[in-house]
Amino acid sequence: MTKSFDKSVEANARLHELVPGGAHTYAKGDDQYPAEMAPVISHGLGAHVWDVDGNEYIEYGSGLRAVSLGHAHPKVIEAVQRELGRGSNFVRPSIVELEAAERFLASVPTAEMVKFAKNGSDATTAAVKLARAVTGRPLVAICSDHAFFSIDDWFIARTPMSAGIPGEIADLTVAFPYGDLAATEELLTHHDGQIACLILEAAPQQDPPQGYLEALRDLAHRHGALLIFDEMISGFRFSEAGAQGVYGVTPDLSTFGKALGNGFAVSALAGKRELMERGGLRDDHERVFLLSTTHGAETHALAAAIAVMDVYATEGIAARLHELGDKLAAGVREVSAAAGVEDHVVVRGRASNLVFATLDEELQPSQQYRTLFLRELVLGGVIGPSFVVSAALTDEDIARTVDTVEQACLVYRKALDAGDPRGWMGGRPVKPVFRRYA
């Protein structure tokens, strides 16, 4: 289990000198990993990655859930390479834009039009802007139980990292709890005629209550608001048609990303024609500056998306993700129970989108115990802030992961018995992303 992280430590120090936060995504920061054990990645293949020190890891949560097929998937790489030789960006739409739109709408038949962008925040913010334009209302209602929707002010203003955003912006975003229709109706009634949309993930770490999504849609419409599904995570990972395809509820608008490009930068805003046309050239209403990005339709990224959708359809990827997740969850639960920590190391979520909770002696979420657990995983050759699987994992990978978790659970038990995990943390605890000070 001995590993050297010297080169990663050096690279992290240099990154902090040049890049605020040491990474281009806060969730990838070295503060999310145990002290001096935040690997800097050299390369990846399938479900494995190697750091700059030469250490090999089985990887989970690849690319923050984006790389669902595994790194350097041959069919995706082939499609990208083919387009790179044909040019990547033109003064007029490429035929690939049409092909990608046709392929997307065939995969997500609940949508009638689609517009592509490069990142999820652009797509979700466009959805919010469109909802405001259509309804003429200023307020956005976000689901308070969901962790992230956008880097833009309308969402970040409601987090502890709201520095730089005027308070007036925060006042334009309100929140509702997941699964509680009565509280949501109370919110809509309190802000009668002011809420443009409800935006949420259709299913977070569990299936929605029976009939909830249908009732939420009807409630929103009754109060003149739109329903928006953020499918950044659930899109393609839950099914080829997203969570809306699983639960049979069609939102007014939805946003996709992450797994859509298998690591290549592509996202999508999709929805009903009558709404999407407000950002087009064939509508009589006041125009909406919906999405207009120089790189939104780079040909190689759209080719990657087409290849991903084809692989999902022909190889049953969504079913495989669920199968792998079920196998991993069962193994983790078995070894955690054997070590007597089943109430403290808890696997949650849909099988294709597993997360783990690390709870202390009082069964409360603990960053200290998370640090201990992550440290043991990394030392055992497993890296990931979650147990989100990729289709590239093998049965051997799952078995090795469970073996590593078993060893981590034994250490976890020692810490619980001691009533203090600090002796097994190796330094400062990992920190939550959203916090007011460093």
N, C-alpha and C positions, 0 to 999 in steps of 0.2 A: 504493500500500500504506500510505499515511500515514493513521493513525487517531488520533482523540482519545479518551482514556479518562478525562478529567477528572471528569465527573459520576459515572462508575462508581467511581473512586478515592474521591471524596467520600462516595458512598453506602456503600461498603465500610467506611470509617472510622466512619460513624454506626452501621452495623450492629454493628460490634464493640463499640461503647459500650452497645448495648441487648440484643444477642443473643450469648450465649457462643459463640465460634467464628465469629461473623459469618454464620452460616447455620443452618438447622434440620436439616441433614443434613451430617455431616462430609465426605462425599464431594463436597459442593458448595462447600466452603470455598475462600477465595481462596488458601490455601496450595497448592491443587492446580493453580494456574495461574501463569504467569510473573509476576514482580513488576510491580505496577501495570498488569496487563493481564488482570484478572479481570472480565469484563463483568457488570454487574448488569442483568438482563433486564427490559425494559419489556413486551413482548408477543410472541406467536408466532402463526404461521399456517402450517399444513402442516408442511413441513420447514425453515422459516425462522424465525429469531427476530431481534428488534431490541433493542439495549441502550438504556440511558437517555441515551447520547450520540448515538443515532440510527444507530449502526453496524448493518448487516445481516449476518447469518451464516447459512450452511447448517449445520444442527445435527445432531450425531450423539449417540447415547446419550441421547436426549431423556427428561428426567425420570428419569434413572438407569434407562433401558431400559423405562420405563412407557408412554411415548406412542408406541406402535408404529403407530398409524394416522395420526399427524400431529396437530399442535395444532388445536383447535377443529374437529374433524371434524364435518361438518354433521349426520350421522345420530345421532351421540352427543349433540351439543348439543341437537338437537330432542327426543330422548328425555328428557334431563335437564330441559329447560325445561318439558316437559309435566308432569313429576312435581312440579316446584317449585310449580306452581300448585295442586297437590292436597294439599299438606302434606308434610313431610319425616320426621316421627317421631311415633309414636302410642303409646298405653298398651298396645296389643295389636298382634300382627303385622299388617303390611299384606299385602294380596293379592300385592303385588309380590315379597314374600319367597318365596312359593310359586312364582311365575312364574320368578323368578331361579334357584331351586333346580332346578326342572324343566329349565330351559334349560341350566344348568351340567352336570347329570348326563346330559343328552342329548349334550353336547359331549365330556364325559369319562366314557364308559360304563364304564371300569374301576373307577370309584367308585360306591358305593351310597347314600351319604348325604353331605351337605355342610352346613357351618355357616360363615356369613360373618362377617368382622371388617373392621377398617379398615386394618390394616397387617400386613406379613408377619411381623414378630417375634411378634405375638400368636398368629398361626396356628401358627408353628413351635414356640413354647413350649407351646401347647396340645397339639400332637402329642406332644411329649416327655413332658408330664405324663400324657397318656392312656397312653402306652407304659409308663410307670412304674407307673401304677395297675393296668393289665391284667396286667403280669408280676410285680408286687410287688418289683421290683428297683430299686436306687438309681442305677446308673451309666448314662451316656449316651455312646455312641461316635460321635464326629463324624469326617468325612473331613478329614484334615489338609491336603489339597491344595486345598480350597475356601475361598474368602476370607471368607465371611460367612454366618451363619445367623440371628442374632437380636441385639437390643440387650440381652437379658436376661442375668442373671448366669451361667447355665449355659454360655453361649458366651463372653461377654466376659471371664470369668475366665481363659480360656486365651489371651488376647491381651496385647500389651504395655500396653494401657490398662485394666488390672485394678484400678486404684485404687478403694478403697471396697468391694471384694468380699472377704469373708473367705476365707482359703486353703482352708478346709474345703469351700467351694463348688467351687473349682477341682479338688479331689480327686475330685469326683463326675463329672467329664468326662474321658474318655480319647479317644485318636485312633487312626485307622487310615489307611494310605495308599491312594490310589485305584489300582485295577487290580491290587493285590497280595493275592490270596486267601490265600496262605500266611501273610503277616504278620497278616491279619485273623483267621484261625483261631487263630494263636498268641495274639493279644490276647484272643479269646473264651475260649480255654482257660485263659489266665493268670488271668482274672477269671471263672472258671467259676461260672455261676449268678448273676452280679451285673449283667450288662449288659442293660438293658431294651430298647435299640434301637440300630440303626445308622442314622445320618442322613447323607445326601449328595445332591449334585446328580447326576442320572443320567448326565449327560455335561457335562464342563466345557468345555475348549477343543478337544476332539477326540471322535470317536465312541468308545464304550467298547470294550475288547478283545472279540473274538467270544466270546459266552457268559458274559461277566463278570457282567452284572446278574442273569441267571438263577442263576448259581452263588452269587452273594452273597446273594440271597434265600434259597436253599436252605440256605446256611451259617448265616445268621441264625436261620432256623426250627429247624435242627438243634440249635442251642444255646439255643433257647427265647426268642430276641429277636425284635423286630419290625423290619421294614424300612420306613424313611420316605424318600420322595423330596421334596427341596426343589425345587419347580417354579416358584419365584418368577420366575426368568429364562426357563426353558425352556417354561413353560406358555404356550400360544398362540403363542409366538415360534417354537418348533420345529414345532408342529402344533396344530390345534384341540384335540387330546387330550393335549397336552404331550409330554414325552420318553417317557413310558410308552406313549403311542400310537405313537411312532416305533419304539421298540425292542421292543414287545410284551411287556413285563414289568410285572406289576401289583404295586405295593407294598401293604403293609398300610394305610399312611396316606400322604397327600401334601398339600402346601401350595402354594397358588397366590396370585398377586398381580400387581403391576406391570401388564403388558399387559392384564390382565383388565378394568381400568377406563379405559384410555387416559388416565391422569392423574388420574382421580377415585379417591378413597380407598376401595378395596374389596380384600379378600383372602379366601381360603377355605381351610378345613381340610376335606379329603375323605377318604373311606376306606371300609373294610368295615363293613357294618351292625352286625355283632356287636361291633365295637370302638366305633364311634361312639355306639351306644345306651347305652354306659356313662355318657355325659354327658346322657342323656335321662330320660324319665319312664316308660319301659316295660321296665326292666331290673331284675333282682332283686339284682344285685351292689351293693356299696357305691357310692354316687353319686360321680361325678367332676365337680368344678366346671370344666367344659370351657372354654367361652367364654361370657361374659355381659357384653356391652358396650353402653352406652347408645346409641352411634351406629353399632353394627355393621350395622344394617339400614336406614340412611337410604335413603329411597325413591329419591332422585335418583341415588345411587351405584349402586344395584342396577339401576336403569333404564339407566345407562350401561353396566354389565356386559352386560346383555341385548343392547343395541345393538351392542356390540363383538363379541359372539359371533355375532350375526346377520351383521354385515359380514364377519367372517372367513370364515363359511361360504359366503356368497353371492358374495363377490368374490375368493375364493382368496388371502387375504392372506398366509398362511404361505408359499405358493409364491412370491408376489411378493417377500417379504422375502428369500428365498433367491436369487431371480434378481438382485435389486439388489445383494445382498452379493457374489455371484459376480462381477458386473460391476465393482464397486468394488475387490475384492481383486485381480482381474486387472490393473486399471489401476495400482494402487499398486505391485504387483510389477514391472510393466513399467518404470515410471519410476524406481523405486529401483535396478533393475538397470542402467538406462541411466546413472545417476549413480554407479554403482559402490558403492552402499551396501546392496545386497540382503541382505547378511549382518548388517546393523546395524538397518535398519528392516524389521521382520518382522511380517507380518499373520498372525494365528492365529485359530482358532476356526471354529465352524459359520458358514456364510454369513450366517445371520440374526442372528448374535451375534458379530461380529468385534471383536477387540481388536488393538492393535499393541504390539510390544515395541521399545524403543529401547536398543540395545546399544553399548557403548564399543569402544575399540580391541582389547580382549581378549575381545570378544564376551560381556561381562557386562552385566546390566541396569544402566542408568545413569539416575539422576534428573536429572543435568546434561544429558545428551543429550535426555532427555524434555522438559526445559524448553526447549531450543533448538527442538525439533520443534513443540511446542505453540505457541511464540511465533510461528513462521513460519506455522502454520496460522491462528492468530487474525488476524495481519496480513493474510493472504490471504482472510479472510472465511469461515473454517471453524472451528467450535467443537465440542469434544467430547473427553472423556477416552478415547474409544474410536472405533471405526468401526461401531458398532451402528446399523443403518439403521432408518428408518421407511418405511412404505408410501407416504408422501407425497412421497418423493424422486422427482425426474424424471431422465431421461437427461442433461439439461443440468446438473442439480445434480451428478450423478456426474462428468461431464466437468470441471466447474469444480473439483470437489474434487481430482480427479487432477492437474489443472494446478497447483493450490496445493501438493499433495504433491510434485510435481516440483520446484518452486522450493525447498521445504523440504529436499529431498534434496540439491540442489546446495549449499546452505549446510552441511548435515550433512557432505558430503564435504570441504568446506573445513576444518571443525573437526577431522575425523579426520586430515586431512593435517597440520594444525597440532599434533595430539596434545593438544588442550586446547579444550573447547567454551566456556569461560567468556567469551570475547570475543563470543560470539553469544547469550548467555543473557539479557542485559539486566538482570541482578541475581541475587538468591539463587535456588537451585534449588527446584523444586517438591518437596513432601515426601510420604512415604507417610502414609496415614490413620492406621494403627495404629502409634503411637510413644509412648514413655513420657513424654517432655517436649516442650514446644512448640518 
